[in-house]
Amino acid sequence: MYLHGTSRINEAGRLEIGGCDTVELANRFGTPLYIMDEALIRQKSREYIEAFRKTGMRFQVAYASKAFCVMAMCRLAAEEGLSLDVVSDGELLTAMRAGFPPERIHFHGNNKSPDEIAMGIDAGIGCFVADNFVELEMLDAIAAEKGAVVKVLLRITPGIEVHTHEFITTGQEDSKFGFDLGSGAAMKAVEIAAGKANLELLGVHSHIGSQIFEMEGFRAAAEKVAKFASEARDKLNVVFPVINMGGGFGIRYVEGDTPLQVEEYVRVLTDAIKNEFASAQYPMPEVWIEPGRSLVGDAGWTLYTIGTQKEIPGVNKYVAVDGGMSDNIRPALYGAQHEAMLANRANDLPEEKVTIAGKACESGDKLIFDLMLPKAQPGDILAVSCTGAYSFAMSSNYNRIRRPAVVFVADGQADLVVKRESHDHMLANDVLPERFQVKGSQEGAAIR
Ligand SMILES: *Cc1c(COP(=O)(O)O)cnc(C)c1O
């Protein structure tokens, strides 16, 4: 088990995070429970910003909020001087309610609705990352109606394949995102955007995928972006003051994962950009990046209570927890891997190999395969590490399982940032039409 951030085994032989005993957290807040190591998120944020400061370039580090979007996290990002990416009215609203400075918000997405565009303009956000021709027309028209000039980046797909899961690559030519370079769509988009009275073209955006360990893809993307920028300058006389190189920086989930240090990611990327733009004799643009997973992923833990077990002799042993794919769909969705330990018996030696199963009615609802654990008992607390990104964010009410609470821990203090869903909350939007109502009962509710 890889103990990182503020996690450690305390004198009681239990897992501690942010100075808080996780068994006490489980008792106080219930399970499943998401725990975020606040100090680690702040440390990562500072590493990104420090690394950029060292380069002497103008920059923005935008937290891709889709990884974990709750008000407390938006607030933390604001405090740390990060910018923020949103991809929907819901994420934008979360950021606004948290008091995030609108001028540092960037609106992404391949199918923004007119209402979402209007909401972004009204909020005074920093820029839209335009994804396609339909959106460009819509942005210009809505901005014109409002008498506004809207800053835009154009998302381009550079035609780069990176080594990661197929579902999380986005830079390849056959992508639902962005204007592709190969067909000339990207150049056409520059021409159109530059000619629109209500758009101010800032530059281009490229995001090649997620959980990337190798710099080769980023280097290749920097090269393509610089080449494209100088072509646009030569052909259309347009100069980009900003380039956005996206996110996708990997983290260590399990042994064998070998991400670079934050500083290394930034240094190699900015070196590539400096080289490419210098050799094109292009004025050095401001560089934006958009880490999501790498800011919050390894800061997150999920606590579960172990319940039933099933052994198939010589085949497998299942240990079931009180959550699963409803709070972490990543293993089922794209074979994501995690490590885990018994939080209440953190010093006990591993004795047997088990599969951690969730409680949802899907055979695929398995969180971890081949996990070495001490002999688990019902009531033991299982702590799964590195669940901070895309777990709560992708959680669902499948099987009408209620979403867990989220707690921030730091310096021995634990604060609830998302309440556990109540039964009433889960049922709040259900409507029983009159003809379905149970005769003679009030409000149509047979049982409360
Ligand atoms: C998802 C996404 C990110 C963040 O990706 P991570 O792998 O979480 O760093 C950044 N930019 C865009 C456009 C994205 O879609």
The ligand as an SDF file (V2000), in Angstrom:
LIG
                    3D

 15 15  0  0  0  0  0  0  0  0999 V2000
  -10.9760   16.2650  -18.9630 C   0  0  0  0  0  0  0  0  0  0  0  0
  -10.2720   17.4320  -19.5030 C   0  0  0  0  0  0  0  0  0  0  0  0
   -9.1750   17.9490  -18.8210 C   0  0  0  0  0  0  0  0  0  0  0  0
   -8.6180   17.3260  -17.5740 C   0  0  0  0  0  0  0  0  0  0  0  0
   -8.0840   16.0690  -17.8160 O   0  0  0  0  0  0  0  0  0  0  0  0
   -7.2840   15.3120  -16.6420 P   0  0  0  0  0  0  0  0  0  0  0  0
   -6.8910   14.0390  -17.2540 O   0  0  0  0  0  0  0  0  0  0  0  0
   -8.2460   15.1340  -15.5320 O   0  0  0  0  0  0  0  0  0  0  0  0
   -6.1450   16.1790  -16.2820 O   0  0  0  0  0  0  0  0  0  0  0  0
   -8.5880   19.0810  -19.3190 C   0  0  0  0  0  0  0  0  0  0  0  0
   -9.0490   19.6800  -20.4450 N   0  0  0  0  0  0  0  0  0  0  0  0
  -10.0990   19.1980  -21.1220 C   0  0  0  0  0  0  0  0  0  0  0  0
  -10.5550   19.8940  -22.3270 C   0  0  0  0  0  0  0  0  0  0  0  0
  -10.7340   18.0620  -20.6910 C   0  0  0  0  0  0  0  0  0  0  0  0
  -11.7690   17.5830  -21.3720 O   0  0  0  0  0  0  0  0  0  0  0  0
  1  2  1  0
  2  3  1  0
  2 14  2  0
  3  4  1  0
  3 10  2  0
  4  5  1  0
  5  6  1  0
  6  7  2  0
  6  8  1  0
  6  9  1  0
 10 11  1  0
 11 12  2  0
 12 13  1  0
 12 14  1  0
 14 15  1  0
M  END
$$$$
